Amino acid sequence: MRQLLLLAGKDLRLEWRSREIVISMGLLALLLVVVLAAAGAGTVSAPAAMWVTYAFGATLGFTRTFAIERDHLTALLLAPVDRGLIYVAKGMANWFALTVVQAASLPLFGALFTESIWTHLPALALPLILGGLALSVVGTLFGALIAQTRLRETLLPILMLPVMLPALVAAVGATTGILDGQPLSAVGAQLQLLGAFDMLFAATGLLLFDVLMGE
Amino acid sequence: MRLLLILGITLMLFGLTWALVLAPTELIQGPPQRIMYLHVPAVLTAYAALGIVFISSVLFLWRREARWDRLALAAAELGVLFVTMTLVTGSLWGRPVWGTWWTWDARLTTTLILWFIYVGYLIVRAWAPGERGARAAAVIGIVGVLDIPLIHWSAILLRTLHPQPTVFRPEGPALPASMLIPLAINLVAFLTLFLALLTLRVRQEDTLARLVEILEGGA
């Protein structure tokens, strides 16, 4: 646990000093909200616009997951900790950055798309958290996968978006239901799907990260 | 391998002639129904190919033997080919029968997303050569198959329109024999041709690996 906090803390400290990821990801997210709203997406398409924004923000930010190690990736891999912990720590740092971006873009959604975001905020937190986790568990695994390939910035969205589709469909469904004022039980199936997605790919990431990074 | 290829092509010609000329025309759908004789074998072959990708990717990551990687690559290429065929034939059938080229049905969505995932797999193979690329591709090969139930589930939450299974179902096939037999022949033809092409591609990759080994050994 201490090792996990050290590893995740290292990434967050790096991020706090440079703010590279949150600023690039956050700015892209704000830009997408404005572009989608200006292009005519209305109240009905608010949930779809929201999750498209987060998905693109994530694909931009998560390419940096292992790039921030620069030449020290080998040092990180040689650290006397379980490789799975590195995956979890990277995932936590990514999730944290994404959550900051989600929180920062909500006021803009409220202003440009629908004010019902504010009345349903507590319930809305559930799909936001589960969907953010879904983007993070897959994004971190794929971030590791592309770390040493050419053209990684191009590759990540191409690989990540199709795999993410079920989580995005479920997150949009749950968000739509909640913004319509339905009780949480009405979007139970969507939330279950999100939870199953999170667990399946967190486990897959934990198992495959070690073999992926190799010796 | 050559025998498989000849057998596959012969069966394919035979099966297609039967399906297009001899088999009865379906009452409601009319001639477009004959697309089924291509569509169903194509999708089953595609799933067989992706199953092979999954199993050989797991074996490659576990055993670290390059031959599993070569098998996965060959199967993925053919998998994408047969998934493409499934999507195109399905769409051609959908226009006259459903009145639309495309709908967000559970099976259609799953097939389309699988196409994207395994095209991504092939891109990684092309852009990231060597051991690292092979391992990265294996992870995608595994993740893609694990994603199938989730994609299917998410698409059911949208809605469904696809015909229910008429052949593989617990009560036994609902298709009359006059249609079932040509379908079965085409299925065997597709699988035989797939095996022939798979063997051919694996051999090519084996030869390539040996050539690289010799060249590097000589340098």
Interface residues (C-beta under 8 A of the other chain):
Chain A: V138 L141 L145 I146 Q148 T149 R150 L151 L155 I158 L159 L161 P162 V163 L165 P166 A167 V169 A170 G173 A189 Q190 L193 A196 F197 L200 F201 T204 L208 V211 L212 G214
Chain B: L61 T109 I113 F116 I117 G120 I123 V124 W127 A128 E131 R132 G133 R135 A136 V139 I140 I142 V143 G144 L146 D147 L150 I151 W153 S154 A155 L157 L158
